[in-house]
């Protein structure tokens, strides 16, 4: 299974998009603060990222702590992802260091989440980036292109402009702003 997600910058405002989704029947849970620490292998940490390169994320949130492996695929916005719950995030981070991974990014966001029409919808306030919507589907590897098209259609149906769509993850957006390259993805 792979995670397919598309996000979009909310230029018209977080509250307007949230209200539009609620009017259509989406039910959002309680907002959660998330602190994400991203790690990469030391030898690949600051070089061009290609399909197969990966990050390991340690997420601290009100829902618990999670360790997530996310590898780039040849399709932008599609990751090979595996996640487990961890009880001791500091110990997990120490283990990552002993395995040769280095911290490359700290990311903070406030997130509201809803399950709606087969999608997981997240409204995010990302420190340093602004407000975004993210729509996600978990699907089989063979169905990822169709899933991506379905997400884009949904986002356009709720008024998101095509010019605001972005299949990059938040770390990729930040790293590209800093001049790092991602290649080999379509």
C-alpha positions as CSV (number, residue, x, y, z in Angstrom):
1,X,0.0,0.0,0.0
2,X,1.1,3.5,-0.7
3,X,0.1,6.9,0.5
4,X,-1.1,9.4,-2.2
5,X,-1.6,12.9,-1.1
6,X,-2.1,16.3,-2.7
7,X,-2.0,19.6,-0.8
8,X,-2.9,23.1,-1.7
9,X,-2.0,26.5,-0.3
10,X,-5.2,28.1,1.2
11,X,-5.0,31.6,-0.4
12,X,-8.7,32.3,0.4
13,X,-8.3,31.5,4.0
14,X,-8.4,28.5,6.4
15,X,-11.8,29.4,7.9
16,X,-13.6,29.8,4.5
17,X,-12.4,26.4,3.3
18,X,-13.2,24.7,6.6
19,X,-16.7,26.2,6.6
20,X,-17.2,25.0,3.0
21,X,-16.2,21.5,3.9
22,X,-18.5,21.5,7.1
23,X,-21.4,22.7,4.9
24,X,-20.8,19.7,2.6
25,X,-20.9,17.3,5.6
26,X,-17.3,17.0,6.8
27,X,-16.9,16.6,10.5
28,X,-13.5,17.8,11.9
29,X,-12.0,16.4,15.1
30,X,-10.3,18.4,17.8
31,X,-7.2,20.5,16.5
32,X,-3.9,18.9,17.3
33,X,-0.4,20.4,17.6
34,X,2.2,18.3,15.9
35,X,6.0,18.6,16.2
36,X,7.8,16.6,13.6
37,X,11.6,15.9,13.5
38,X,12.9,14.6,10.2
39,X,16.0,12.5,9.8
40,X,17.9,11.3,6.7
41,X,21.0,9.1,6.3
42,X,24.0,11.3,6.9
43,X,25.6,10.5,3.5
44,X,22.4,11.6,1.6
45,X,21.2,14.3,4.0
46,X,22.2,17.4,2.0
47,X,22.3,16.1,-1.6
48,X,19.8,15.8,-4.4
49,X,16.9,13.5,-3.4
50,X,15.8,10.8,-5.8
51,X,13.2,8.1,-5.8
52,X,14.2,5.6,-3.1
53,X,15.7,8.2,-0.8
54,X,13.8,8.4,2.5
55,X,13.2,10.3,5.7
56,X,12.4,9.0,9.1
57,X,10.0,11.2,11.0
58,X,9.5,11.4,14.8
59,X,6.1,12.9,15.4
60,X,5.0,14.2,18.8
61,X,1.3,15.1,19.1
62,X,-1.6,15.0,21.4
63,X,-2.5,11.6,19.9
64,X,0.9,10.2,20.9
65,X,4.3,9.7,19.4
66,X,5.0,8.0,16.1
67,X,8.0,6.9,14.1
68,X,7.4,7.0,10.3
69,X,9.5,5.8,7.4
70,X,8.7,7.7,4.1
71,X,10.5,6.8,0.9
72,X,10.2,8.9,-2.3
73,X,8.7,7.1,-5.3
74,X,8.9,8.1,-9.0
75,X,5.5,9.9,-8.6
76,X,5.6,13.1,-6.7
77,X,3.1,13.1,-3.8
78,X,3.3,9.3,-3.4
79,X,5.3,7.7,-0.7
80,X,6.1,4.2,0.5
81,X,5.2,4.8,4.1
82,X,5.3,2.7,7.3
83,X,4.5,3.9,10.8
84,X,4.6,2.6,14.3
85,X,3.8,4.1,17.7
86,X,6.7,4.8,20.0
87,X,6.5,5.3,23.8
88,X,9.8,7.1,24.1
89,X,10.5,9.6,21.3
90,X,13.9,10.7,22.8
91,X,15.1,7.1,22.7
92,X,13.9,6.7,19.2
93,X,15.8,9.8,18.1
94,X,19.0,8.5,19.8
95,X,18.6,5.2,18.0
96,X,18.3,7.0,14.7
97,X,21.5,8.8,15.4
98,X,23.3,5.5,16.2
99,X,22.0,4.2,12.9
100,X,23.7,7.0,11.0
101,X,20.7,9.3,10.5
102,X,21.0,13.1,11.1
103,X,18.2,15.5,11.9
104,X,17.5,17.7,8.9
105,X,14.3,19.6,9.9
106,X,12.0,20.5,12.7
107,X,8.4,21.2,11.5
108,X,5.5,22.5,13.7
109,X,1.9,22.6,12.6
110,X,-1.6,22.8,13.9
111,X,-3.8,20.2,12.2
112,X,-7.6,19.6,12.0
113,X,-8.5,16.2,10.5
114,X,-11.7,14.8,9.0
115,X,-12.6,11.6,7.1
116,X,-14.8,12.7,4.2
117,X,-16.0,10.9,1.0
118,X,-13.2,8.3,1.3
119,X,-10.4,10.9,1.8
120,X,-8.5,11.9,4.9
121,X,-8.7,15.7,4.9
122,X,-6.3,17.8,6.9
123,X,-6.4,21.5,7.4
124,X,-2.9,22.6,8.5
125,X,-1.3,25.8,9.8
126,X,2.4,25.2,9.2
127,X,4.9,27.4,10.9
128,X,6.9,29.2,8.3
129,X,4.7,28.1,5.4
130,X,1.1,29.2,6.1
131,X,-2.2,27.5,5.7
132,X,-2.8,24.3,3.6
133,X,-5.3,21.7,2.9
134,X,-4.2,18.1,2.4
135,X,-6.2,15.3,0.9
136,X,-5.0,11.7,1.2
137,X,-5.9,8.2,0.0
138,X,-4.1,5.0,1.0
139,X,-4.2,2.7,-2.1
140,X,-2.5,-0.1,-3.9
141,X,0.7,0.7,-5.8
142,X,-1.1,0.1,-9.1
143,X,-3.9,2.6,-8.3
144,X,-1.8,5.6,-7.4
145,X,-2.3,7.6,-10.6
146,X,-6.1,7.2,-10.4
147,X,-6.0,8.1,-6.7
148,X,-4.1,11.3,-7.5
149,X,-6.6,12.3,-10.2
150,X,-9.5,11.6,-7.7
151,X,-7.9,13.8,-5.1
152,X,-7.3,16.7,-7.5
153,X,-10.9,16.5,-8.8
154,X,-12.2,16.6,-5.2
155,X,-10.0,19.6,-4.3
156,X,-11.2,21.5,-7.4
157,X,-14.8,20.6,-6.5
158,X,-14.4,22.4,-3.2
159,X,-13.0,25.5,-4.8
160,X,-9.3,25.0,-4.7
161,X,-7.6,26.5,-7.8
162,X,-5.4,24.3,-9.9
163,X,-2.6,26.8,-9.5
164,X,-2.6,26.3,-5.7
165,X,-2.2,22.4,-5.9
166,X,1.1,21.0,-4.8
167,X,2.0,17.3,-4.5
168,X,5.2,18.0,-2.6
169,X,5.4,17.2,1.1
170,X,6.0,20.0,3.6
171,X,9.7,19.0,4.0
172,X,10.2,19.0,0.2
173,X,8.6,22.5,0.0
174,X,10.9,23.8,2.7
175,X,14.0,22.1,1.3
176,X,13.4,23.4,-2.2
177,X,13.0,26.9,-0.8
178,X,16.5,26.4,0.7
179,X,17.9,25.3,-2.7
180,X,17.9,21.5,-2.4
181,X,16.8,19.5,-5.4
182,X,14.4,16.6,-5.9
183,X,14.7,14.7,-9.1
184,X,13.4,11.7,-11.0
185,X,9.8,12.2,-10.1
186,X,6.9,13.2,-12.3
